[in-house]
Amino acid sequence: MASTLALEVERDEREGTYGVVYKARDKKTGEIVVLKRLKISKKEEEEGFPLTFLREINILRTCHHPSIVHVKEVVVGIKLDKVFIVMEYLEHDLKVLIEKMKRRLTQREVKCLMLQLLEGVRYLHDNWVIHRDLKTSNLLINNKGELKIGDFGLARRTQSRHLLKPYTHNVVTLWYRSPELLMGMKRYSTAIDMWSVGCIMAELLTNRPIFDGKSEIDQIHKIFEILGTPDEKIWLEFTELPGINKFKFVNKKHNYLLRKKFPSISFTNTVLSNSGIDLLNKFLTYDPNKRITAEAALSHAWFRE
């Protein structure tokens, strides 16, 4: 595809699993943009354009929402090893921003960011797209405080907004991965994104991940440590999960430590009202069928306090 942009690449920003990201300037307008060069192996080049990249490009080109990063065009070089997605430039990713801050975000700031995130997630789910890798480093923010969801390398479009046909459970970065994925469930829904949103909310409140496991087993244990050990009473399909036999469970009281981690009154810990802890609980609900949706979360009382 011939490009209408005359670009000058300034520097290499970072390299991820699915591509290398550059910062560039449009020579005609002076506008700063981002170039994401897709990684294509020699084998994939010989076999044709990878289907995973076609999915990513298709989703990005068809999604138009203020809370989703805007794609200007896709540029293909003479060879397939040079394929670039040209996107709008935002100054920060949320993970780096909160790591550099010398203070915690105020609850007003957290609510502002969460509302924008939920608006974008609702739009994706309404259009039958599951992001499958929501995390703070994939949330971009500009100097105006506008948040946009980026990096759709793992996103999938499905024929139903609620249930996918069997797919790999090895999606979503470990710290933001839902219990059903950790335990091998291959039929999953938009609910996996909502668990990630809950992890993001907790991280915004404390400036650190709530579940920072070093492996899948460690991740499960860290979740159970804070949220308690699930059973069939709170998660009907729990004992039928494919990976149930891989784990040795120590019974923990359900949801006992989450409130202690976010008390209603404290001089040291992050304070969260009863309404706020209710919303966080609804995000971090074990049973994906009972987990709150983006649409319902946007109407939650915490945002009106």
Rosetta blueprint (number, residue, H / E / L):
1 M L
2 A L
3 S L
4 T L
5 L L
6 A L
7 L E
8 E E
9 V E
10 E E
11 R E
12 D E
13 E E
14 R E
15 E E
16 G L
17 T L
18 Y L
19 G E
20 V E
21 V E
22 Y E
23 K E
24 A E
25 R E
26 D E
27 K L
28 K L
29 T L
30 G L
31 E L
32 I E
33 V E
34 V E
35 L E
36 K E
37 R E
38 L E
39 K L
40 I L
41 S L
42 K H
43 K H
44 E H
45 E H
46 E H
47 E H
48 G L
49 F L
50 P L
51 L H
52 T H
53 F H
54 L H
55 R H
56 E H
57 I H
58 N H
59 I H
60 L H
61 R H
62 T H
63 C L
64 H L
65 H L
66 P L
67 S L
68 I E
69 V L
70 H L
71 V E
72 K E
73 E E
74 V E
75 V E
76 V E
77 G L
78 I L
79 K L
80 L L
81 D L
82 K L
83 V E
84 F E
85 I E
86 V E
87 M E
88 E E
89 Y L
90 L L
91 E L
92 H E
93 D E
94 L H
95 K H
96 V H
97 L H
98 I H
99 E H
100 K H
101 M L
102 K L
103 R L
104 R L
105 L L
106 T L
107 Q H
108 R H
109 E H
110 V H
111 K H
112 C H
113 L H
114 M H
115 L H
116 Q H
117 L H
118 L H
119 E H
120 G H
121 V H
122 R H
123 Y H
124 L H
125 H H
126 D H
127 N L
128 W L
129 V E
130 I E
131 H L
132 R L
133 D L
134 L L
135 K L
136 T H
137 S H
138 N H
139 L E
140 L E
141 I E
142 N L
143 N L
144 K L
145 G L
146 E L
147 L E
148 K E
149 I E
150 G L
151 D L
152 F L
153 G L
154 L L
155 A L
156 R E
157 R E
158 T L
159 Q L
160 S L
161 R L
162 H L
163 L L
164 L L
165 K L
166 P L
167 Y L
168 T L
169 H L
170 N L
171 V L
172 V L
173 T L
174 L H
175 W H
176 Y H
177 R L
178 S L
179 P H
180 E H
181 L H
182 L H
183 M L
184 G L
185 M L
186 K L
187 R L
188 Y L
189 S L
190 T L
191 A H
192 I H
193 D H
194 M H
195 W H
196 S H
197 V H
198 G H
199 C H
200 I H
201 M H
202 A H
203 E H
204 L H
205 L H
206 T H
207 N L
208 R L
209 P L
210 I L
211 F L
212 D L
213 G L
214 K L
215 S L
216 E H
217 I H
218 D H
219 Q H
220 I H
221 H H
222 K H
223 I H
224 F H
225 E H
226 I H
227 L H
228 G L
229 T L
230 P L
231 D L
232 E L
233 K L
234 I L
235 W L
236 L L
237 E L
238 F H
239 T H
240 E H
241 L L
242 P L
243 G L
244 I H
245 N H
246 K H
247 F L
248 K L
249 F L
250 V L
251 N L
252 K L
253 K L
254 H L
255 N L
256 Y H
257 L H
258 L H
259 R H
260 K H
261 K H
262 F L
263 P L
264 S L
265 I L
266 S L
267 F L
268 T L
269 N L
270 T L
271 V L
272 L L
273 S L
274 N H
275 S H
276 G H
277 I H
278 D H
279 L H
280 L H
281 N H
282 K H
283 F H
284 L L
285 T L
286 Y L
287 D L
288 P L
289 N L
290 K L
291 R L
292 I L
293 T L
294 A H
295 E H
296 A H
297 A H
298 L H
299 S L
300 H L
301 A H
302 W H
303 F H
304 R H
305 E L
